[in-house]
Amino acid sequence: MKYYIIAGEASGDLHGSNLMKALLKQDVNAEFRFWGGDLMQNVSDNLIKHYKDLAFMGFVEVIMNLRTITKNLSFCKKDIEAYHPDVIIFIDYPGFNLRIAKWAKALGYKTHYYISPQIWAWKENRIKAIKRDIDEMYVILPFEKDFYEKKHGFPVHFVGHPLIDAISNRTQIDEYDFRAKHELNEKPIIALLPGSRKQEIKKMLSVMLDVSNDYPNYQFVIAGAPSQDYEFYKPFLKKSNVHFVSNRTYDLLSVSTAALVTSGTATLETALFKVPEVVCYKGSWISYQIGKRLVKHIKYISLVNLIMDKEVVTELIQNDFNKKRLKAELDLILDDYERTKFFINYYELEKKLGGKGASKKTAQLIYEKIS
């Protein structure tokens, strides 16, 4: 079978690569053509567009790049027609993928969506397009099944969260070797996960690093995104207790005592590594004001709190994300008693996510539907 896969972000690249591996076990003759990143390219050579050329963050940034987005949409349609796949698999990235899905469905292509757009948070009216244009939807958060089926009458498949597999299947590291290789000393590590896009990273690190002088007995280690090179991070590495590790976030989390994390998938990854965290977010004033008015019925921004339906991790959003608040919350998560509460909640969280096997389950369902 011929599979055309579209992933537009780093997380989509990770989940897309694991799905491709699982599809190859179901379909030994599987052929892939895809938009994604290095991880997907490690499975197949047919990378068409890298996600680092696709990611535009916030309302203003999207408007500024409309011409590029329009060109990418046009190119994608032509590429699909030339390849003529047996199925198109969309991985999150809804602004782009739902536009392609509408066009593809009208032409008779099979449309499968892995990792639902977060329409339960905002743009719920996208359900009309999903019901019209998507043949099969595979959801990874437990509350999404009820959202689609009970609220909107659209059957979906809950397959569990692929991060559980990605984390459990990773190669274990030797902590001593990891520290030596990256020139880290013996002090406990506070991991900084500032995101993957340049404007996001600059905003987050400027505040995260403000507290570093207050913790001389710790070292702060920035998790470098695969889409950014060392030179971009270099200006942030002027303090003696601030270090940098590129594209080794999971290894870093596995040896960290605490973490400061930009909202997004990384909040869940950090929790699955059982690392106490403070969730941080600060966007442009315009983007934040627009977003606040659109997202009215969601109590939390972190996946950890949304899944647990309670405040497990503290969220510092916009003006609350400042040095004073950040230090106070970091002091708390470094306290032994508070850390015990984190671990209890994190184990409950993992149970709710449905256990291992998300990629395998999804691959089986896709193959059965198109065979």
N, C-alpha and C positions, 0 to 999 in steps of 0.2 A: 504494500500500500504506500501511497505518497502522502506525506503529512506536511502541511504548511503551518508553521507556528510563529505567532507574533508575541514577543515579550519586549516591553519597552523600558524596563528598569532592572537594577541589579538583583532584586529579589526574584523577579520574573526569570532572569537568567539562571539563577540557582534552581528554582522549581522546574523550569523548562528542561534543564539538563538532566535532572533526575527522572522526569517524565519520559524523556527520550530514551534513557537507559532502560526504563521499564517497558516501553513500547517495543524495543528491540528484542526483549525476552518473549513478548507476546507474538511478535511479527518479525521473523528473522530476515524477511525481505524488505523491511521498512526503509523508506527513503525520506530524507528530511530536507526541507528548505526553510530558512527561518530568519527572523529578526531577533537578536538577543545579544549575547556577550561571549566572553572567553570560555565560560564553563560549558555553554552549549556547543561552542566550536570545538571543544575537546572531545565531544561525542561525534560530531559530524563537521565536515569542512564547508558545508553550504551556508555560511553566514552571509546574509545580504546586507543588513544594516546593523551597526553596533548601537546598543542602547545609549551610550554616552553621547551620541549625536542626536538623540531623540528627546531627552529629558528636559522639559521646561517647567519650572516650578512657579506656581502662583498665577493669579489672574493677569496681572500686568505683564509678566514674562511671556505668557502664552500669546497675548495680543501683539507683543513686539515681534514674535516669531511666527506670525500667521502665514507668511509667504512660504517659509520653510516647511511648515506643517502641511500646507496645501500641496506642495510639491511631493512630499513624502507619501501622502494619500494617493495621489495620481500614480506615482511610481509603483506603489504596492499593488494597486489594482492591475496594472499592466503585467507585473511580475507573476501574480497569481494566475492570470489568464494564460500566460506563456507556460507556466508549470502544470496547470490543470490538476490540482491535488484531489485525492479522494476525500479529504476532510481538512478544514481549516480549524486550528486550535488557537483560541485567543487566551492569553494569560494576563489577567487584570488589565491595566493600562486602558481604561474605558473610553477616554476622550477620543482616542484614535481607533481603538478596536471596534467600538460600536458603530462607527461610521463605515468601516470596512465590512462589518457584519451585515449591515443593511444592504449594501451593494452586492455582497456575495450571496445572500439568501435570495435576492431577486433573480440572480442568475442560476440558481439551483444548486449551489455548493452546500455541502453539509457543514454546519457551523456548530462547533462545540466550544464551550467557555469553561476554562479551568481557573479557579480562584475568582470568585464573583467580585464585580465592582462593589464598592461599599455604598450601595444605594440606600441601605438602611440608615446611613448617617446623613447623606444629602443627595439631592437630585433623585428623589424617590420616583419621580415621573419617568425615569429611564426604564422602569418596569415595562412600560408599553412597548418600547423598542426591543427589550430582551424577549418578551413573550412573542413578539412578531418575528424576530430575526435569529433567535438562538434555538437550535434543535435540542441540545443537551447542556445543562449547567451542573458543574461540579463545585460544591461549596466546601470550605475548609474550617468554618467557624460554626459551633453547635447551634447558636441561635439563628443562623441564617436559614436553616431548613424550615423552621416555623415561620419566619418572616416571608419567605417565598410561597410556601404551601398554604398556610393558614390565613395569612393576610391577603395574598394576591392570587391564590389558586394556580400557581405555576409549579409543577413537580420538579424537584431537583435531587441530586445525589450528594449526601454528606459523606465525604471520603476520609475525614480526619485531616490533621494539619501536617503538611509535608516537612515542616521544620523539625518535627520529632525525628523523622528518618534522617534528615540532613545532619542533625547533631549526633544522633546515636551511631551513625555509620562512619563518622569521621575518624581519621587515624589519630589515636591518642599520642600526646607529646610528652616528652620528659621536661619537667619544669626547669630543672637546672640548665639543660641544653638550650631551652628557649630563652631564658634570661641571658645566658652567655652570648648567644648568637646576636641578640638585639641590644647588647650592652646595657642591660638592666641590672640594677644592684639587688641586694637581698631584701630591701624594704617592701612592705605590702603595696599592691598595685591598685590604684583607682583608675579604671578604664574610662576614656572619654570617647563617646560615639557621637560625633557631631553631624552625621548625615553624609550624603554623597554628592550633593551639588554645591558648586563654589559659593554662591551667595548664601546658602544655608549654612555651610561650614564656617564662613567668616563670622556670621552673626552669633552662632552658638559658641565657638571657641573663645571669642572675645570675652564672654561672660564666664564660661567654665574655667578658664585659666586665671581669672581674677582671684579665685580662692586658693590657688596652689601655694602661695606663700604662707598660708595659715596652717599648712599640714607638712611640716618639715620631716616628720617620721614616715611619710608616704611618698610614693612616686606616681606622677600622673602620666599615663601613656595614651597618646592619641591613636585611635584606630584609623589608619589611612584607607580611604575608599579606593577600590581598584580603578575607578574612572579618573583619579587625580594623581599627579606625579609628586615626587618628593619636593621639588622646587616650590610648589604651591604651599606646602605646609611649613617650609623652612622658617618663615618669619615668626611662627608661633613657638619655636623651639629655643628661645633665648634664655629660659630659666634652667638652672641646673637640675631641678627635679621634674622636668618635663621631657618626655621621650616620645618616640614615634615608631610605630610598627605598621608596615604597609601590607594591606590585603591579607591579614592574618587575624581577623576579628574573632573567630571562634577560638583559636589558640589563645588569644589574649584573654577572652572571657573565662576560659578554663582555669586561668591562674590568677584571676582578679578577686580582690576583696570586696569592692564596691564599684558602681558605675554611674556616670552621668550620661543620659541617653536622650538623643533627639527623638521626638515622637515618630512612630512608624513601626515597621516590622522589627526593628532592632530592639524595641521594648519587650517584645515577646521572646526574641532570641535570648536576651539577657536573662529573662525569667526562667527559661528552660535550662540555662546553665546554673540556675539557683544563685544568681548574684544579686544582692540587694541593690536597688537602683532609685535614682530620682529622674523622672521624665521631664524633659525640657522642650519648650517650643517658643520661638519668636520669629514671626514673619514680617514682611513689609507692612506698614500701617494700613495701606489701602487693601492689600490682600486679606489681612486679618479682619478688617471691618466688614468686607464683603462676606468672608467665610462665616463670621459670627452671626450674620443675619440669615445665612442659608442653613446653617446647622443649629437648629433651635431645640430639638428634642433629644439630643444625645448628651448624657451626663458627663462622659469622659472622652479624652482623646487617645488614651493609650489602649492597645489591644488587651493588655493584662486586666485592666479595670473593667473594660467592656465585657470580656468573657466571664469574669467573676461577678459582674454586676455589683461591685462594691469597690471602695478605694483601698486597693492593696498597695499601690505605689503612689507616691505624691507626684502631682502634676503641677509644674511651674510654667504658667502660660503667659506670654507677652510681658506685661509690666511686673508680674510676680516673679519672672525670671530675672533676678538681680542678685548681686553678690551677697547681700544680707540674708535673703531667703535661702539661697543655695547653700550657704555655709550652715545654716540652722538645720536644713534637711539632711545634709551630708553628715553632720554630727550624729544625727539620729540613726542613720543606716549603718554607721560604724559602731554603734552601741550593741553589745552582745545580746541583750534581752530583745531589742527590736529586730535583730537579725533572725532570731529564732522564729518570730512571727512570720517573717518573709518566707522562710523555708517551708513552713506548714502550708501557707497559702499557695506557694509555687507547686507543691506536690498535688494539691487539689486541682490547680489549673491544668496540669498535665493530664490528669484523669478526664477532665471535661473535654479535652481536645481529641479524644478518641483513640489514642495509642498509635502504634506504628502502622505503616503500610499504605499511606495516602497515594504515593506515586503508583504503586502496584495496582491498587484498586481502580484508580482513574484510568490507567493504561488498559486494564482488562475491560472496563466498561466501554471505552472508546473503540477498542478493537471489535468487541461484540456488536456494537451499534453499526459499524461500517462494513463488516464482513458479509 
